[in-house]
């Protein structure tokens, strides 16, 4: 077994009933253990409070710090602050089962002598990220994205809006023509006005 990540391995079978606390600092070395592109670097602290009993473990993870993520708007990386707490319940059973995401409960069987917290820490770190990740605005209220990249995005958005407006304008004209009656169209023709006047005199 590699020594990398060894500090996250908990020999839970040797724990007596009581409260245990662990502190971890996660950075690029930690994220390199996972083959996931979402978060590849960070600078965060994880405080773990674990209550052990004969039935299992009640674990609370407090995560604070920053994560290096890709901006959804300009695709440049930036440090996003996180501050989150999660509860994980570990039950003892005959067979190990995956986490029940609805209740944050896992079962570890007698065949597993150790609990690896690293995977759970990583999953909760990812869970702490918002669905949309963009650079925060600068103190003067301007977007924090790379100005050069942002200018291309704005230009592209403006062109799309103009194209949409032109299409919408044409569509509105077509709709207007459809609603106009034949008599209304003919009324704009000077020759039709003269002919109508003659017909009325007959």
Contact map, one row per residue, 1 for C-alpha under 8 A:
1110000000000000000000000000000000000000000000000000000000000000000000000000000000000000000000000000000000000000000000000000000000000000000000000000000000000000000000000000000000000000000000000000000000
1111110000000000000000000000000000000000000000000000000000000000000000000000000000000000000000000000000000000000000000000000000000000000000000000000000000000000000000000000000000000000000000000000000000
1111110000000000000000000000000000000000000000000000000000000000000000000000000000000000000000000000000000000000000000000000000000000000000000000000000000000000000000000000000000000000000000000000000000
0111111000000000000000000000000000000000000000000000000000000000000000000000000000000000000000000000000000000000000000000000000000000000000000000000000000000000000000000000000000000000000000000000000000
0111111110000000000000000000010010000000000000000000000000000000000000000000000000000000000000000000000000000000000001000000000000000000000000000000000000000000000000000000000000000000000000000000000000
0111111110000000000000000000000000000000000000000000000000000000000000000000000000000000000000000000000000000000000000000000000000000000000000000000000000000000000000000000000000000000000000000000000000
0001111111000000000000000000000000000000000000000000000000000000000000000000000000000000000000000000000000000000000000000000000000000000000000000000000000000000000000000000000000000000000000000000000000
0000111111000000000000000000000000000000000000000000000000000000000000000000000000000000000000000000000000000000000111000000000000000000000000000000000000000000000000000000000000000000000000000000000000
0000111111100000000000000000000000000000000000000000000000000000000000000000000000000000000000000000000000000000011111000000000000000000000000000000000000000000000000000000000000000000000000000000000000
0000001111110000000000000000000000000000000000000000000000000000000000000000000000000000000000000000000000000000011110000000000000000000000000000000000000000000000000000000000000000000000000000000000000
0000000011111110000000000000000000000000000000000000000000000000000000000000000000000000000000000000000000000000111000000000000000000000000000000000000000000000000000000000000000000000000000000000000000
0000000001111110000000000000000000000000000000000000000000000000000000000000000000000000000000000000000000000000111000000000000000000000000000000000000000000000000000000000000000000000000000000000000000
0000000000111110000000000000000000000000000000000000000000000000000000000000000000000000000000000000000000000000110000000000000000000000000000000000000000000000000000000000000000000000000000000000000000
0000000000111111000000000000000000000000000000000000000000000000000000000000000000000000000000000000000000000000000000000000000000000000000000000000000000000000000000000000000000000000000000000000000000
0000000000111111100000000000000000000000000000000001000000000000000000000000000000000000000000000000000000000000000000000000000000000000000000000000000000000000000000000000000000000000000000000000000000
0000000000000111110000000000000000000000000000000001100000000000000000000000000000000000000000000000000000000000000000000000000000000000000000000000000000000000000000000000000000000000000000000000000000
0000000000000011111000000000000000000000000000000011110000000000000000000000000000000000000000000000000000000000000000000000000000000000000000000000000000000000000000000000000000000000000000000000000000
0000000000000001111100000000000000000000000000000011100000000000000000000000000000000000000000000000000000000000000000000000000000000000000000000000000000000000000000000000000000000000000000000000000000
0000000000000000111110000000000000000000000000001111000000000000000000000000000000000000000000000000000000000000000000000000000000000000000000000000000000000000000000000000000000000000000000000000000000
0000000000000000011111000000000000000000000000001111000000000000000000000000000000000000000000000000000000000000000000000000000000000000000000000000000000000000000000000000000000000000000000000000000000
0000000000000000001111100000000000000000000000111100000000000000000000000000000000000000000000000000000000000000000000000000000000000000000000000000000000000000000000000000000000000000000000000000000000
0000000000000000000111110000000000000000000000111000000000000000000000000000000000000000000000000000000000000000000000000000000000000000000000000000000000000000000000000000000000000000000000000000000000
0000000000000000000011111000000000000000000011110000000000000000000000000000000000000000000000000000000000000000000000000000000000000000000000000000000000000000000000000000000000000000000000000000000000
0000000000000000000001111100000000000000000011100000000000000000000000000000000000000000000000000000000000000000000000000000000000000000000000000000000000000000000000000000000000000000000000000000000000
0000000000000000000000111110000000000000001111000000000000000000000000000000000000000000000000000000000000000000000000000000000000000000000000000000000000000000000000000000000000000000000000000000000000
0000000000000000000000011111111000000000011111000000000000000000000000000000000000000000000000000000000000000000000000000000000000000000000000000000000000000000000000000000000000000000000000000000000000
0000000000000000000000001111111000000000111100000000000000000000000000000000000000000000000000000000000000000000000000000000000000000000000000000000000000000000000000000000000000000000000000000000000000
0000000000000000000000000111111100000001111000000000000000000000000000000000000000000000000000000000000000000000000000000000000000000000000000000000000000000000000000000000000000000000000000000000000000
0000000000000000000000000111111110000000100000000000000000000000000000000000000000000000000000000000000000000000000000000000000000000000000000000000000000000000000000000000000000000000000000000000000000
0000100000000000000000000111111111000000000000000000000000000000000000000000000000000000000000000000000000000000000000000000000000000000000000000000000000000000000000000000000000000000000000000000000000
0000000000000000000000000111111111000011110000000000000000000000000000000000000000000000000000000000000000000000000000000100000000000000000000000000000000000000000000000000000000000000000000000000000000
0000000000000000000000000001111111100001000000000000000000000000000000000000000000000000000000000000000000000000000000000000000000000000000000000000000000000000000000000000000000000000000000000000000000
0000100000000000000000000000111111100000000000000000000000000000000000000000000000000000000000000000000000000000000000000000000000000000000000000000000000000000000000000000000000000000000000000000000000
0000000000000000000000000000011111110000000000000000000000000000000000000000000000000000000000000000000000000000000000000000000000000000000000000000000000000000000000000000000000000000000000000000000000
0000000000000000000000000000000111111000000000000000000000000000000000000000000000000000000000000000000000000000000000000000000000000000000000000000000000000000000000000000000000000000000000000000000000
0000000000000000000000000000000001111111000000000000000000000000000000000000000000000000000000000000000000000000000000000000000000000000000000000000000000000000000000000000000000000000000000000000000000
0000000000000000000000000000000000111111000000000000000000000000000000000000000000000000000000000000000000000000000000000000000000000000000000000000000000000000000000000000000000000000000000000000000000
0000000000000000000000000000000000011111000000000000000000000000000011000000000000000000000000000000000000000000000000000000010000000000000000000000000000000000000000000000000000000000000000000000000000
0000000000000000000000000000001000011111110000000000000000000000001110000000000000000000000000000000000000000000000000000000010000000000000000000000000000000000000000000000000000000000000000000000000000
0000000000000000000000000001001100011111110000000000000000000000000110000000000000000000000000000000000000000000000000000000000000000000000000000000000000000000000000000000000000000000000000000000000000
0000000000000000000000000011101000000011111000000000000000000000001110000000000000000000000000000000000000000000000000000000000000000000000000000000000000000000000000000000000000000000000000000000000000
0000000000000000000000000111001000000011111100000000000000000000111100000000001000000000000000000000000000000000000000000000000000000000000000000000000000000000000000000000000000000000000000000000000000
0000000000000000000000001111000000000000111110000000000000000000111000000000000000000000000000000000000000000000000000000000000000000000000000000000000000000000000000000000000000000000000000000000000000
0000000000000000000000001110000000000000011111000000000000000011111000000000000000000000000000000000000000000000000000000000000000000000000000000000000000000000000000000000000000000000000000000000000000
0000000000000000000000111100000000000000001111100000000000000011100000000000000000000000000000000000000000000000000000000000000000000000000000000000000000000000000000000000000000000000000000000000000000
0000000000000000000000111100000000000000000111110000000000001111000000000000000000000000000000000000000000000000000000000000000000000000000000000000000000000000000000000000000000000000000000000000000000
0000000000000000000011110000000000000000000011111000000000001110000000000000000000000000000000000000000000000000000000000000000000000000000000000000000000000000000000000000000000000000000000000000000000
0000000000000000000011100000000000000000000001111100000000111100000000000000000000000000000000000000000000000000000000000000000000000000000000000000000000000000000000000000000000000000000000000000000000
0000000000000000001111000000000000000000000000111110000000111000000000000000000000000000000000000000000000000000000000000000000000000000000000000000000000000000000000000000000000000000000000000000000000
0000000000000000001110000000000000000000000000011111000011110000000000000000000000000000000000000000000000000000000000000000000000000000000000000000000000000000000000000000000000000000000000000000000000
0000000000000000111100000000000000000000000000001111100011100000000000000000000000000000000000000000000000000000000000000000000000000000000000000000000000000000000000000000000000000000000000000000000000
0000000000000011111100000000000000000000000000000111110111000000000000000000000000000000000000000000000000000000000000000000000000000000000000000000000000000000000000000000000000000000000000000000000000
0000000000000001110000000000000000000000000000000011111110000000000000000000000000000000000000000000000000000000000000000000000000000000000000000000000000000000000000000000000000000000000000000000000000
0000000000000000100000000000000000000000000000000001111100000000000000000000000000000000000000000000000000000000000000000000000000000000000000000000000000000000000000000000000000000000000000000000000000
0000000000000000000000000000000000000000000000000000111110000000000000000000000000000000001100000000000000000000000000000000000000000000000000000000000000000000000000000000000000000000000000000000000000
0000000000000000000000000000000000000000000000000001111111000000000000000000000000000000111100000000000000000000000000000000000000000000000000000000000000000000000000000000000000000000000000000000000000
0000000000000000000000000000000000000000000000000111101111100000000000000000000000000000111000000000000000000000000000000000000000000000000000000000000000000000000000000000000000000000000000000000000000
0000000000000000000000000000000000000000000000000111000111110000000000000000000000000011110000000000000000000000000000000000000000000000000000000000000000000000000000000000000000000000000000000000000000
0000000000000000000000000000000000000000000000011110000011111000000000000000000000000011110000000000000000000000000000000000000000000000000000000000000000000000000000000000000000000000000000000000000000
0000000000000000000000000000000000000000000000011100000001111100000000000000000000001111000000000000000000000000000000000000000000000000000000000000000000000000000000000000000000000000000000000000000000
0000000000000000000000000000000000000000000001111000000000111110000000000000000000001111000000000000000000000000000000001000000000000000000000000000000000000000000000000000000000000000000000000000000000
0000000000000000000000000000000000000000000001110000000000011111000000000000000000111100000000000000000000000000000000000000000000000000000000000000000000000000000000000000000000000000000000000000000000
0000000000000000000000000000000000000000000111100000000000001111100000000000000001111000000000000000000000000000000000000000100000000000000000000000000000000000000000000000000000000000000000000000000000
0000000000000000000000000000000000000000000111000000000000000111110000000000000011110000000000000000000000000000000000000000000000000000000000000000000000000000000000000000000000000000000000000000000000
0000000000000000000000000000000000000000011110000000000000000011111000000000000011100000000000000000000000000000000000000000000000000000000000000000000000000000000000000000000000000000000000000000000000
0000000000000000000000000000000000000000011100000000000000000001111100000000001111000000000000000000000000000000000000000000000000000000000000000000000000000000000000000000000000000000000000000000000000
0000000000000000000000000000000000000010111100000000000000000000111110000000011111000000000000000000000000000000000000000000000000000000000000000000000000000000000000000000000000000000000000000000000000
0000000000000000000000000000000000000011110000000000000000000000011111000000111100000000000000000000000000000000000000000000000000000000000000000000000000000000000000000000000000000000000000000000000000
0000000000000000000000000000000000000111100000000000000000000000001111100000111100000000000000000000000000000000000000000000000000001000000000000000000000000000000000000000000000000000000000000000000000
0000000000000000000000000000000000000100000000000000000000000000000111110011110000000000000000000000000000000000000000000000000000001100000000000000000000000000000000000000000000000000000000000000000000
0000000000000000000000000000000000000000000000000000000000000000000011111111110000000000000000000000000000000000000000000000000000001110000000000000000000000000000000000000000000000000000000000000000000
0000000000000000000000000000000000000000000000000000000000000000000001111110000000000000000000000000000000000000000000000000000000011100000000000000000000000000000000000000000000000000000000000000000000
0000000000000000000000000000000000000000000000000000000000000000000000111110000000000000000000000000000000000000000000000000000000000100000000001000000000000000000000000000000000000000000000000000000000
0000000000000000000000000000000000000000000000000000000000000000000000111111000000000000000000000000000000000000000000000000000000000000000000001100110010000000000000000000000000000000000000000000000000
0000000000000000000000000000000000000000000000000000000000000000000001111111100000000000000000000000000000000000000000000000000000000000000000000000000000000000000000000000000000000000000000000000000000
0000000000000000000000000000000000000000000000000000000000000000000001100111110000000000000000000000000000000000000000000000000000000000000000001100000000000000000000000000000000000000000000000000000000
0000000000000000000000000000000000000000000000000000000000000000000111100011111000000000000000000000000000000000000000000000000000000000000000000000000000000000000000000000000000000000000000000000000000
0000000000000000000000000000000000000000000000000000000000000000001111100001111100000000000000000000000000000000000000000000000000000010000000000000000000000000000000000000000000000000000000000000000000
0000000000000000000000000000000000000000010000000000000000000000011110000000111110000000000000000000000000000000000000000000000000000000000000000000000000000000000000000000000000000000000000000000000000
0000000000000000000000000000000000000000000000000000000000000000011110000000011111000000000000000000000000000000000000000000000000000000000000000000000000000000000000000000000000000000000000000000000000
0000000000000000000000000000000000000000000000000000000000000001111000000000001111100000000000000000000000000000000000000000000000000000000000000000000000000000000000000000000000000000000000000000000000
0000000000000000000000000000000000000000000000000000000000000011111000000000000111110000000000000000000000000000000000000000000110000000000000000000000000000000000000000000000000000000000000000000000000
0000000000000000000000000000000000000000000000000000000000000111100000000000000011111000000000000000000000000000000000000000000100000000000000000000000000000000000000000000000000000000000000000000000000
0000000000000000000000000000000000000000000000000000000000000111000000000000000001111100000000000000000000000000000000000000000100000000000000000000000000000000000000000000000000000000000000000000000000
0000000000000000000000000000000000000000000000000000000000011110000000000000000000111110000000000000000000000000000000000000000000000000000000000000000000000000000000000000000000000000000000000000000000
0000000000000000000000000000000000000000000000000000000000011100000000000000000000011111000000000000000000000000000000000001000000000000000000000000000000000000000000000000000000000000000000000000000000
0000000000000000000000000000000000000000000000000000000001111000000000000000000000001111100000000000000100000000000000000000000000000000000000000000000000000000000000000000000000000000000000000000000000
0000000000000000000000000000000000000000000000000000000001111000000000000000000000000111110000000000000111000000000000000000000000000000000000000000000000000000000000000000000000000000000000000000000000
0000000000000000000000000000000000000000000000000000000111100000000000000000000000000011111000000000000111000000000000000000000000000000000000000000000000000000000000000000000000000000000000000000000000
0000000000000000000000000000000000000000000000000000000111100000000000000000000000000001111100000000000011110000000000000000000000000000000000000000000000000000000000000000000000000000000000000000000000
0000000000000000000000000000000000000000000000000000001110000000000000000000000000000000111110000000000011110000000000000000000000000000000000000000000000000000000000000000000000000000000000000000000000
0000000000000000000000000000000000000000000000000000001100000000000000000000000000000000011111000000000000111100000000000000000000000000000000000000000000000000000000000000000000000000000000000000000000
0000000000000000000000000000000000000000000000000000000000000000000000000000000000000000001111110000000000111100000000000000000000000000000000000000000000000000000000000000000000000000000000000000000000
0000000000000000000000000000000000000000000000000000000000000000000000000000000000000000000111110000000000011100000000000000000000000000000000000000000000000000000000000000000000000000000000000000000000
0000000000000000000000000000000000000000000000000000000000000000000000000000000000000000000011111000000000111110000000000000000000000000000000000000000000000000000000000000000000000000000000000000000000
0000000000000000000000000000000000000000000000000000000000000000000000000000000000000000000011111100000001111101000000000000000000000000000000000000000000000000000000000000000000000000000000000000000000
0000000000000000000000000000000000000000000000000000000000000000000000000000000000000000000000111110000001111000000000000000000000000000000000000000000000000000000000000000000000000000000000000000000000
0000000000000000000000000000000000000000000000000000000000000000000000000000000000000000000000011111000001100000000000000000000000000000000000000000000000000000000000000000000000000000000000000000000000
0000000000000000000000000000000000000000000000000000000000000000000000000000000000000000000000001111100111100000000000000000000000000000000000000000000000000000000000000000000000000000000000000000000000
0000000000000000000000000000000000000000000000000000000000000000000000000000000000000000000000000111111111000000000000000000000000000000000000000000000000000000000000000000000000000000000000000000000000
0000000000000000000000000000000000000000000000000000000000000000000000000000000000000000000000000011111110000000000000000000000000000000000000000000000000000000000000000000000000000000000000000000000000
0000000000000000000000000000000000000000000000000000000000000000000000000000000000000000000000000001111100000000000000000000000000000000000000000000000000000000000000000000000000000000000000000000000000
0000000000000000000000000000000000000000000000000000000000000000000000000000000000000000000000000001111110000000000000000000000000000000000000000000000000000000000000000000000000000000000000000000000000
0000000000000000000000000000000000000000000000000000000000000000000000000000000000000011100000000011111111000000000000000000000000000000000000000000000000000000000000000000000000000000000000000000000000
0000000000000000000000000000000000000000000000000000000000000000000000000000000000000001111000000011101111100000000000000000000000000000000000000000000000000000000000000000000000000000000000000000000000
0000000000000000000000000000000000000000000000000000000000000000000000000000000000000001111000011111000111110000000000000000000000000000000000000000000000000000000000000000000000000000000000000000000000
0000000000000000000000000000000000000000000000000000000000000000000000000000000000000000011110111110000011111000000000000000000000000000000000000000000000000000000000000000000000000000000000000000000000
0000000000000000000000000000000000000000000000000000000000000000000000000000000000000000011111111000000001111101000000000000000000000000000000000000000000000000000000000000000000000000000000000000000000
0000000000000000000000000000000000000000000000000000000000000000000000000000000000000000000111111000000000111111000000000000000000000000000000000000000000000000000000000000000000000000000000000000000000
0000000000000000000000000000000000000000000000000000000000000000000000000000000000000000000111110000000000011111100000000000000000000000000000000000000000000000000000000000000000000000000000000000000000
0000000000000000000000000000000000000000000000000000000000000000000000000000000000000000000000100000000000001111100000000000000000000000000000000000000000000000000000000000000000000000000000000000000000
0000000000000000000000000000000000000000000000000000000000000000000000000000000000000000000000010000000000011111111000000000000000000000000000000000000000000000000000000000000000000000000000000000000000
0000000000111000000000000000000000000000000000000000000000000000000000000000000000000000000000000000000000000111111000000000000000000000000000000000000000000000000000000000000000000000000000000000000000
0000000011111000000000000000000000000000000000000000000000000000000000000000000000000000000000000000000000000001111100000000000000000000000000000000000000000000000000000000000000000000000000000000000000
0000000011110000000000000000000000000000000000000000000000000000000000000000000000000000000000000000000000000001111110000000000000000000000000000000000000000000000000000000000000000000000000000000000000
0000000111000000000000000000000000000000000000000000000000000000000000000000000000000000000000000000000000000000011111110000000000000000000000000000000000000000000000000000000000000000000000000000000000
0000000111000000000000000000000000000000000000000000000000000000000000000000000000000000000000000000000000000000001111111000000000000000000000000000000000000000000000000000000000000000000000000000000000
0000100110000000000000000000000000000000000000000000000000000000000000000000000000000000000000000000000000000000000111111100000000000000000000000000000000000000000000000000000000000000000000000000000000
0000000000000000000000000000000000000000000000000000000000000000000000000000000000000000000000000000000000000000000111111110000000000000000000000000000000000000000000000000000000000000000000000000000000
0000000000000000000000000000000000000000000000000000000000000000000000000000000000000000000000000000000000000000000111111111000000000000000000000000000000000000000000000000000000000000000000000000000000
0000000000000000000000000000000000000000000000000000000000001000000000000000000000000000000000000000000000000000000011111111100000000000000000000000000000000000000000000000000000000000000000000000000000
0000000000000000000000000000001000000000000000000000000000000000000000000000000000000000000000000000000000000000000001111111110000000000000000000000000000000000000000000000000000000000000000000000000000
0000000000000000000000000000000000000000000000000000000000000000000000000000000000000000000000000000000000000000000000111111111000000000000000000000000000000000000000000000000000000000000000000000000000
0000000000000000000000000000000000000000000000000000000000000000000000000000000000000100000000000000000000000000000000011111111100000000000000000000000000000000000000000000000000000000000000000000000000
0000000000000000000000000000000000000000000000000000000000000010000000000000000000000000000000000000000000000000000000001111111110000000000000000000000000000000000000000000000000000000000000000000000000
0000000000000000000000000000000000000110000000000000000000000000000000000000000000000000000000000000000000000000000000000111111110000000000000000000000000000000000000000000000000000000000000000000000000
0000000000000000000000000000000000000000000000000000000000000000000000000000000000000000000000000000000000000000000000000011111111000000000000000000000000000000000000000000000000000000000000000000000000
0000000000000000000000000000000000000000000000000000000000000000000000000000000001110000000000000000000000000000000000000001111111000000000000000000000000000000000000000000000000000000000000000000000000
0000000000000000000000000000000000000000000000000000000000000000000000000000000001000000000000000000000000000000000000000000111111101000000000000000000000000000000000000000000000000000000000000000000000
0000000000000000000000000000000000000000000000000000000000000000000000000000000000000000000000000000000000000000000000000000001111111000000000000000000000000000000000000000000000000000000000000000000000
0000000000000000000000000000000000000000000000000000000000000000000000000000000000000000000000000000000000000000000000000000000011111000000000000000000000000000000000000000000000000000000000000000000000
0000000000000000000000000000000000000000000000000000000000000000000000010000000000000000000000000000000000000000000000000000000001111100000000000000000000000000000000000000000000000000000000000000000000
0000000000000000000000000000000000000000000000000000000000000000000011110000000000000000000000000000000000000000000000000000000011111110000000000000000000000000000000000000000000000000000000000000000000
0000000000000000000000000000000000000000000000000000000000000000000001111000000000000000000000000000000000000000000000000000000000011111000000001000000000000000000000000000000000000000000000000000000000
0000000000000000000000000000000000000000000000000000000000000000000000100000010000000000000000000000000000000000000000000000000000001111100000111000000000000000000000000000000000000000000000000000000000
0000000000000000000000000000000000000000000000000000000000000000000000000000000000000000000000000000000000000000000000000000000000000111110000110000000000000000000000000000000000000000000000000000000000
0000000000000000000000000000000000000000000000000000000000000000000000000000000000000000000000000000000000000000000000000000000000000011111111110000000000000000000000000000000000000000000000000000000000
0000000000000000000000000000000000000000000000000000000000000000000000000000000000000000000000000000000000000000000000000000000000000001111111110000000000000000000000000000000000000000000000000000000000
0000000000000000000000000000000000000000000000000000000000000000000000000000000000000000000000000000000000000000000000000000000000000000111111000000000000000000000000000000000000000000000000000000000000
0000000000000000000000000000000000000000000000000000000000000000000000000000000000000000000000000000000000000000000000000000000000000000111111000000000000000000000000000000000000000000000000000000000000
0000000000000000000000000000000000000000000000000000000000000000000000000000000000000000000000000000000000000000000000000000000000000000111111100000000000000000000000000000000000000000000000000000000000
0000000000000000000000000000000000000000000000000000000000000000000000000000000000000000000000000000000000000000000000000000000000000000111111110000000000000000000000000000000000000000000000000000000000
0000000000000000000000000000000000000000000000000000000000000000000000000000000000000000000000000000000000000000000000000000000000000011110011111000000000000000000000000000000000000000000000000000000000
0000000000000000000000000000000000000000000000000000000000000000000000000000000000000000000000000000000000000000000000000000000000000011110001111110000000000000000000000000000000000000000000000000000000
0000000000000000000000000000000000000000000000000000000000000000000000001101000000000000000000000000000000000000000000000000000000000110000000111110110000000000000000000000000000000000000000000000000000
0000000000000000000000000000000000000000000000000000000000000000000000000101000000000000000000000000000000000000000000000000000000000000000000011111110000000000000000000000000000000000000000000000000000
0000000000000000000000000000000000000000000000000000000000000000000000000000000000000000000000000000000000000000000000000000000000000000000000011111111000000000000000000000000000000000000000000000000000
0000000000000000000000000000000000000000000000000000000000000000000000000000000000000000000000000000000000000000000000000000000000000000000000000111111100000000000000000000000000000000000000000000000000
0000000000000000000000000000000000000000000000000000000000000000000000000100000000000000000000000000000000000000000000000000000000000000000000001111111110000000000000000000000000000000000000000000000000
0000000000000000000000000000000000000000000000000000000000000000000000000100000000000000000000000000000000000000000000000000000000000000000000001111111111000000000000000000000000000000000000000000000000
0000000000000000000000000000000000000000000000000000000000000000000000000000000000000000000000000000000000000000000000000000000000000000000000000011111111100000000000000000000000000000000000000000000000
0000000000000000000000000000000000000000000000000000000000000000000000000000000000000000000000000000000000000000000000000000000000000000000000000001111111110000000000000000000000000000000000000000000000
0000000000000000000000000000000000000000000000000000000000000000000000000100000000000000000000000000000000000000000000000000000000000000000000000000111111111000000000000000000000000000000000000000000000
0000000000000000000000000000000000000000000000000000000000000000000000000000000000000000000000000000000000000000000000000000000000000000000000000000011111111100000000000000000000000000000000000000000000
0000000000000000000000000000000000000000000000000000000000000000000000000000000000000000000000000000000000000000000000000000000000000000000000000000001111111110000000000000000000000000000000000000000000
0000000000000000000000000000000000000000000000000000000000000000000000000000000000000000000000000000000000000000000000000000000000000000000000000000000111111111000000000000000000000000000000000000000000
0000000000000000000000000000000000000000000000000000000000000000000000000000000000000000000000000000000000000000000000000000000000000000000000000000000011111111100000000000000000000000000000000000000000
0000000000000000000000000000000000000000000000000000000000000000000000000000000000000000000000000000000000000000000000000000000000000000000000000000000001111111110000000000000000000000000000000000000000
0000000000000000000000000000000000000000000000000000000000000000000000000000000000000000000000000000000000000000000000000000000000000000000000000000000000111111111000000000000000000000000000000000000000
0000000000000000000000000000000000000000000000000000000000000000000000000000000000000000000000000000000000000000000000000000000000000000000000000000000000011111111100000000000000000000000000000000000000
0000000000000000000000000000000000000000000000000000000000000000000000000000000000000000000000000000000000000000000000000000000000000000000000000000000000001111111110000000000000000000000000000000000000
0000000000000000000000000000000000000000000000000000000000000000000000000000000000000000000000000000000000000000000000000000000000000000000000000000000000000111111111000000000000000000000000000000000000
0000000000000000000000000000000000000000000000000000000000000000000000000000000000000000000000000000000000000000000000000000000000000000000000000000000000000011111111100000000000000000000000000000000000
0000000000000000000000000000000000000000000000000000000000000000000000000000000000000000000000000000000000000000000000000000000000000000000000000000000000000001111111110000000000000000000000000000000000
0000000000000000000000000000000000000000000000000000000000000000000000000000000000000000000000000000000000000000000000000000000000000000000000000000000000000000111111111000000000000000000000000000000000
0000000000000000000000000000000000000000000000000000000000000000000000000000000000000000000000000000000000000000000000000000000000000000000000000000000000000000011111111100000000000000000000000000000000
0000000000000000000000000000000000000000000000000000000000000000000000000000000000000000000000000000000000000000000000000000000000000000000000000000000000000000001111111110000000000000000000000000000000
0000000000000000000000000000000000000000000000000000000000000000000000000000000000000000000000000000000000000000000000000000000000000000000000000000000000000000000111111111000000000000000000000000000000
0000000000000000000000000000000000000000000000000000000000000000000000000000000000000000000000000000000000000000000000000000000000000000000000000000000000000000000011111111100000000000000000000000000000
0000000000000000000000000000000000000000000000000000000000000000000000000000000000000000000000000000000000000000000000000000000000000000000000000000000000000000000001111111110000000000000000000000000000
0000000000000000000000000000000000000000000000000000000000000000000000000000000000000000000000000000000000000000000000000000000000000000000000000000000000000000000000111111111000000000000000000000000000
0000000000000000000000000000000000000000000000000000000000000000000000000000000000000000000000000000000000000000000000000000000000000000000000000000000000000000000000011111111100000000000000000000000000
0000000000000000000000000000000000000000000000000000000000000000000000000000000000000000000000000000000000000000000000000000000000000000000000000000000000000000000000001111111110000000000000000000000000
0000000000000000000000000000000000000000000000000000000000000000000000000000000000000000000000000000000000000000000000000000000000000000000000000000000000000000000000000111111111000000000000000000000000
0000000000000000000000000000000000000000000000000000000000000000000000000000000000000000000000000000000000000000000000000000000000000000000000000000000000000000000000000011111111100000000000000000000000
0000000000000000000000000000000000000000000000000000000000000000000000000000000000000000000000000000000000000000000000000000000000000000000000000000000000000000000000000001111111110000000000000000000000
0000000000000000000000000000000000000000000000000000000000000000000000000000000000000000000000000000000000000000000000000000000000000000000000000000000000000000000000000000111111110000000000000000000000
0000000000000000000000000000000000000000000000000000000000000000000000000000000000000000000000000000000000000000000000000000000000000000000000000000000000000000000000000000011111111000000000000000000000
0000000000000000000000000000000000000000000000000000000000000000000000000000000000000000000000000000000000000000000000000000000000000000000000000000000000000000000000000000001111111000000000000000000000
0000000000000000000000000000000000000000000000000000000000000000000000000000000000000000000000000000000000000000000000000000000000000000000000000000000000000000000000000000000111111101100000000000000000
0000000000000000000000000000000000000000000000000000000000000000000000000000000000000000000000000000000000000000000000000000000000000000000000000000000000000000000000000000000001111111100000000000000000
0000000000000000000000000000000000000000000000000000000000000000000000000000000000000000000000000000000000000000000000000000000000000000000000000000000000000000000000000000000000011111110000000000000000
0000000000000000000000000000000000000000000000000000000000000000000000000000000000000000000000000000000000000000000000000000000000000000000000000000000000000000000000000000000000001111111000000000000000
0000000000000000000000000000000000000000000000000000000000000000000000000000000000000000000000000000000000000000000000000000000000000000000000000000000000000000000000000000000000011111111100000000000000
0000000000000000000000000000000000000000000000000000000000000000000000000000000000000000000000000000000000000000000000000000000000000000000000000000000000000000000000000000000000011111111110000000000000
0000000000000000000000000000000000000000000000000000000000000000000000000000000000000000000000000000000000000000000000000000000000000000000000000000000000000000000000000000000000000111111110010000000000
0000000000000000000000000000000000000000000000000000000000000000000000000000000000000000000000000000000000000000000000000000000000000000000000000000000000000000000000000000000000000011111111011000000000
0000000000000000000000000000000000000000000000000000000000000000000000000000000000000000000000000000000000000000000000000000000000000000000000000000000000000000000000000000000000000001111111010000000000
0000000000000000000000000000000000000000000000000000000000000000000000000000000000000000000000000000000000000000000000000000000000000000000000000000000000000000000000000000000000000000111111111000000000
0000000000000000000000000000000000000000000000000000000000000000000000000000000000000000000000000000000000000000000000000000000000000000000000000000000000000000000000000000000000000000001111111100000000
0000000000000000000000000000000000000000000000000000000000000000000000000000000000000000000000000000000000000000000000000000000000000000000000000000000000000000000000000000000000000000000011111110000000
0000000000000000000000000000000000000000000000000000000000000000000000000000000000000000000000000000000000000000000000000000000000000000000000000000000000000000000000000000000000000000011111111111000000
0000000000000000000000000000000000000000000000000000000000000000000000000000000000000000000000000000000000000000000000000000000000000000000000000000000000000000000000000000000000000000001011111111100000
0000000000000000000000000000000000000000000000000000000000000000000000000000000000000000000000000000000000000000000000000000000000000000000000000000000000000000000000000000000000000000000001111111110000
0000000000000000000000000000000000000000000000000000000000000000000000000000000000000000000000000000000000000000000000000000000000000000000000000000000000000000000000000000000000000000000000111111111000
0000000000000000000000000000000000000000000000000000000000000000000000000000000000000000000000000000000000000000000000000000000000000000000000000000000000000000000000000000000000000000000000011111111100
0000000000000000000000000000000000000000000000000000000000000000000000000000000000000000000000000000000000000000000000000000000000000000000000000000000000000000000000000000000000000000000000001111111110
0000000000000000000000000000000000000000000000000000000000000000000000000000000000000000000000000000000000000000000000000000000000000000000000000000000000000000000000000000000000000000000000000111111111
0000000000000000000000000000000000000000000000000000000000000000000000000000000000000000000000000000000000000000000000000000000000000000000000000000000000000000000000000000000000000000000000000011111111
0000000000000000000000000000000000000000000000000000000000000000000000000000000000000000000000000000000000000000000000000000000000000000000000000000000000000000000000000000000000000000000000000001111111
0000000000000000000000000000000000000000000000000000000000000000000000000000000000000000000000000000000000000000000000000000000000000000000000000000000000000000000000000000000000000000000000000000111111
0000000000000000000000000000000000000000000000000000000000000000000000000000000000000000000000000000000000000000000000000000000000000000000000000000000000000000000000000000000000000000000000000000011111
